[in-house]
Amino acid sequence: MLDIKLIRENLEEVKASLLKRMDPDKLNLEKIITLDDKRRELISASEELKAERNRSSKNKPTPEVITAMKTLGEKIKKLDEELATTENQFMEMMAELPNLPAADVIPGGKENNEVIYTYGKKPEFDFKPKDHVELATSLGLIDYERATKMSGAGFWCYTGVGALLEWALLSYFIDFHTKNGYQFLIPPFMLTEKSAYTSGHLPKFRDDLYWNQDSLCLNATSEMMLGNYHRDEILPEEDLPKKYFAYSPCFRREAGSYRQEERGMIRGHQFNKIEMFIFSRPEETWKMFAEMVNNAQKLMEGLKLNFQISKLAAGDCSAAMAKTYDVEVYIPSMEIYKEVSSASNALDYQARRGQIRYKNPATGKNEFVHTLNASGLATSRLLPAILEQNQRADGSVVIPKVLRQYLPKHMKVITLEKKPKSK
């Protein structure tokens, strides 16, 4: 959430910044300020009447005083009802405002994203390559049919070496972040509406989340849980930055039809992810952002896969984020790069929603921390990239060297199972 004081004192600058990512027809900061003015007037009027009631209560309860107190009470009740309505309207409009894009983030959508780093070269094959669905099926790594039977479209089941390879990826990520001094958490996978509000997923993305009968939602990303870990707390300044990473399966409705090229594991309702999260002092915020991007980059370089890093334009960043870099792996069968990590800085946007503060020794005041998150990494597009980029003419797949230590007998190659010859 944005600071109303910032909006009131820098109206034109805030408006220009938000127009990098918003349709002008949907931006009405003047109405927000009008509601805030009305809210302040109603608070002042209500407090004055309550003070008058407190003074009158000390008088002798004559019939006249009782009648006056009753009239005063009715006025206070009416004012408080009007105040509640005004505050709800004000908060709804404030909650719908996205974060201010960082100064160096350019306007526009995906078409204005900028590739700032590329690792490796696109693989070239001297044979007709297969896509990851065919490879995963022929090698017995993924069972799509039975997963669909169990849960419907948009799900898959890891089997045999496929399950081991998925777990090897997660183990590789966990070891990396642990050695880098991040604390490992396995949080609950369901959240309250307040938690989804703090993370910025409500109110805008309600329909993208899965909800149960107890008004809990399944997490769409571990960022949602980690961002609430210190909600309503005042953190000791000397404990900052606080660095965490978490494992969770992630659940997303992914409304709409699937394109043919997004079949298999490229887009689904459930996938595994390791998420980094940092609570930072404001003055260290961009240093922490660079660290997260670097961590995701090093994980990808360790896998020796062709990938790129893109700086997102304002309209392509999530609403809560001031700046985002996407790490995108190349999928040969699609001839495009697909996101495996988004490193984002929310500045104090999420902290305001969650009332996460620290005692600033310079001012002696409780001030909002900054929150940052980055996938480290998501697996559902990495496995397809490994299969497609590392495939060989005989249908086998070379396993990235960094993952072999996590596999039985340090397996190097996934090969087709040889069927016994019939007698």
N, C-alpha and C positions, 0 to 999 in steps of 0.2 A: 504494500500500500504506500502511496505517496504521502508526503507531509503536506497538510493543508496550508501550513505557514509558508512553505516553499511556493505553493501555487498562488497564494494571495500576494506575496511580495515579488514574484517573478512571473507574472501571468503570461506575458508575451513569449518569454524564453521557454517556459514549460510547454506552451501551446505549440511552438515551432518544433520542439523536440518530439512531442507526441505525434505530430503530423508526419514524422518519418515512418511511422508504423500504423497510423490510424486513418480511417476515412474521415474527412472533414465533417461530413453529415452526422457522424457518431460522436463527435467531440464537442462538449458543451461545458467548458470550465466556468463560464459566467453563471450558469444555473447552479453549479456546485457552490460557488461563492455566495450566491443569493440564499441558498439553503443554509449555509454556514452562518450567514448574518442573522437569518431568522432563528436558527437554533440558539445562537448566543443571546438574542433578545428575549427569547422564551425562558432560557435558563435564568437570566437576570430578573425577569419579571416574577418567575416562580419563587426564586430565593427571597425577593423583597416581600412577597406575600407571606411566605413561611416565617420570615423574621417578624413580621407584623403579628402573625398568629401566636408566635411565642411570647411576644410582649403582652398581647391581650389575655393570654392564658393566666397571667399573673394577677389580673383584675378580679374583683369579686364577681362571681357568676350570676349577675342579675339577668332578668329576661331579655333586656336589650343586648347585653354582652353575649348571651347564648345565641340570640338571633344573628348578631353580627359575625360570630364565630362560624355559624353554620353557613352563612353567605360566603364568608372568606374560604371555607373549606371547599365549597362548590367551585369557586373561581380557581383555586389551586388545582383541583382535580381536572378541570377543563383545560387549564394551561399545561399540566403534565401529560394529558392525553395528546394534546396538539404537539407537545415537545417530542413525545415518543414517535409519533407519525413522522415528524420532520427529521428526527435523527435517523430513523429507518431509511427514509428516502436519501438522506445525505450519505449514509454508510453504503447503501447499495450503489450509488453513483461512484463513490470513491473506490469501492471494491472492484468495479468494472474497469477502472483505469489501469492500463498496463504500466510497466516500469518505464522510466525515461531511458532511451538508448544512450550508451556512452557517446562522448563527443565524436569519436572517430568511426562510429558505426554509420554507414551510409543509408539513405532511405531506400524503400522498395522491397520487393519480394525475392524469391529464389533467383530470378534472372539477374540480380545484382550481387549475388554471392561471389566471393573472390578466392581462388585457390592460392594459398600462400606457401605451400610446401608439398613436395611430391617425393615419395620414396620408392625406389626400384622402377622397373619397367613393366609394361603390360606383357604378360606371357605370350610367347609365340609357339605354335604347335605345328609339327610336320605330319600330323595326322588329324582326323576329324574329332575334335574334342566333344566330350559329353557335358551335359549340364549337371548340376549337383543333385537333382532329383533322381536322374538315371544312375549316377555314381553311388549315391547313398543307398538306393534300392538294390542295385546289383551287388554291392559289397556287404549288404545286410546290416547297415548302420542305422537306418531309420525305417520304421513301419508306419506308413501314412494311412493305409487302408484300415488297419485295426484302430488307430487313434481316431480316425473319422467315425468309425463304428461306435466307439466309446463316447466321444465328445462332440462330434460334428465337424464341419469344415473349419479350417484355420488352426488345427492342432496336429501334433506329430508325436511319435513315441521313439525315443532313443533305444537301440537294442545292441547288445553285445559290445563290440569294439566301438560302436557309435556312442554308447553311453560312457564308456571308459574315456574316449577322446573328449567328450563334453566335460567330464569331470577333470580331465587333465588340464584343459583350458582354465577352468575355475581355480584349480590348485596352483597353476602358474601365476595367475593374477594375485591370489591370496599371499603367496610367498613374496612376490614383488612388493606389495603394499606393506606387508609386515616388516620387511627389511628396511623400508623407507620411513618407518616410525609412525605409521597410521594405526590406530586402534581398531581391531576387528569387532564388529557387532553383527549379530543375527537378530534383527528386530521382529516384532509381530508383523504379519502380512496383511492384517486388516486394520483400518483406521476409522476414526470418528469423522463426522462432518467438520468439526473444528480443525482437525489435523489437515484435512484436504483444503480447507480455507487458508490455513497458515502457509501451506506450500504453494498456493496460488492456483490450484486446480479448480477451486470453486470461487465464484459461481460459473465461470465460463465453460469449463470442461466436464460438467456433471454427466452429460450423456456419453462421454468417452469412458466412464468408469463403471465397473461392476458393483452393484449394491445388493446387500442381503436384507432379510426381513427385519433386522435389528438396526437398520440405517448405518451399517458399517460398509465401507468400500474396500475391495481388494486393491492392494497397492499397484499403481501403474509403473512405479519406479521407486527404488529404495530412497531416493531423494525425499520422497514424501514422509517417510518415517524418520530419517536422520534429521530433517529440518525441524522436526517436532521434539527431538530428544532433549533439548534444553529450553523448551517453550516455557514462558512465564518465569524464567530464571535470570538472576543477575550474576554473571560469571566473573570470577576474579581476573583482573587485568593481566596478572602474571601467568595465568593459565592459557592465555591466547598466544598463538592460534591453537585451536583444538581441532585435531585431524582424525577423521574416522573413515572407515570403509565398511561396507556391508554387503552380504550376499542376500539375494532374494529372487524367487521367481516373480515375474512381472505380468500383470493381467490387463489387457486393453480390449475394448469392444471392437475397435477398428471398423467403425460403421462404414457401409458402402461396399460396392462390389470390388472384388480382387481383379487386377489386371492379369492377363495370362503370364506375363513375365515375372509376376510376383508370387507365383505358385511355389510350393515347397516350403522352405523355412524363411524366405525373404520377408514375409509379412504374416504374422499370426497373432492369436489371442493370448498366448502364453510363451514366455521365453525367460532364460536365466541371465542374470546380470550381477556384476560387481560394481558398486557405486562408491566413489570418493565424495567426501563432504567435509568442508572446512568452515569453522566459525572464526572470523578474523577481526583484528583491529582495522578500522577504516584505512589507516595509513599504510597497511600491508596488503590491501585487497588485491592490487594488480600483480604484486609479487606472487601471491598465492595462486592467482589465476594462471600465471605463466608456469608455475610449478605443476599444476594439474594437467595443463596441455602437454607439458614435457613428459609427465608420467605416462599419459595415454600414448604419446608418440613412441616412447621407448618400448612399451609393451608390444606395439605393432611392429617395430623394427626387429624385435626379438623373434617374431614369427616369420620374418623374411617375406612378407607379402607386399605386393604393390598396393600403395594407398596414398591418399592425399589429405591435406588439412585445408578446410575452407573457412574463411571468415564470413559469417552470415550477415546479410543486410537486415535492417531493422524489422521489416515485415515478416522475416522468416525466423526470427528469434521467438522463443516462448514468451508469453505475456509478462511473466515475472522477471525476465532476465534483461539486464542492461547490455550484455555482450555475450556472444556465443561463437565458439570455434567447433566445427564438426570434423571428426576424424572419419574418413570414408574409405572403405576397402573396395577394390576392383572386383567385379563379378563378370568374368569373361563371357558367359552365355548371354548376359544382358547388355554387355558392352557399356556399362555405366558403373559409377561408384555409389556405394550405399553406406549410410551412416552406421558406425559401430560404437561411436562415442560422441557425446555433446558435452563440451566443457563450457560452463556458464557462470557468470557472476551476477547475482541478484542485488548486489550492494546491500542497502538496508531495507529493501522492499519486503522480503519475507520476515525479517526480524521485527518490523513494525507490526505485521499481522500477528506474530507469535509472541510479542513482547519479550524479546531476547536481548538483554542488555549487558553492559559491563561498566564498572566504575572507572571513569577516566581520571587518572591521577592528576592530569594537568588542569582539569576544570573542577574536579571534585564532584561531577555530576554523573548520573547514570545515563549512558548513551547507548544507542543501538549498535550491535555488532553488524558485520557484513557476512553474508552466507554465500558459499560457492559450492558447486557440485560438478562432477564429471563422471561419466561411465568409465570403468576401468577394468574390464570392458564388457560389452554385451556380446553374447556368444552366437545368437541365432543367425547372424550373417557371416560370422567368422568361419563356422564349419563349412558352409557352402563355398566360401572363398578358398579355404584350404583344399577342399576336394577339387575345385575347378582349376585353381592355379597350379596345384602340385600333381595333377593327374599325368599318367603315362599311357603310352600307346596300347599297352596290354590291359588297360582298365584298372590298374592298381594306382595307389596314391601314396606319395612320399609324405611322411609325417614330419612337421617342423622339428628340428633338432631339440629346441628348447622344451618340447612337450614329452620327449621320449622317456625322461627320468620318472614320469608319473604313470607310465604304462607298463604292463607285464613284460618282463624280459627286455625292457627298453626297446620295444617294438619300433622299427624304422619305416616299414612299409605296410600298408593295408592291401592285401591281395584278394583276388577272387577265390572263393572256396572251391577246391578241386572235388568234383563229384566222383565217387568211386565208379570204376569201369564195370559195366554189367557183364556177367559171365555168359 
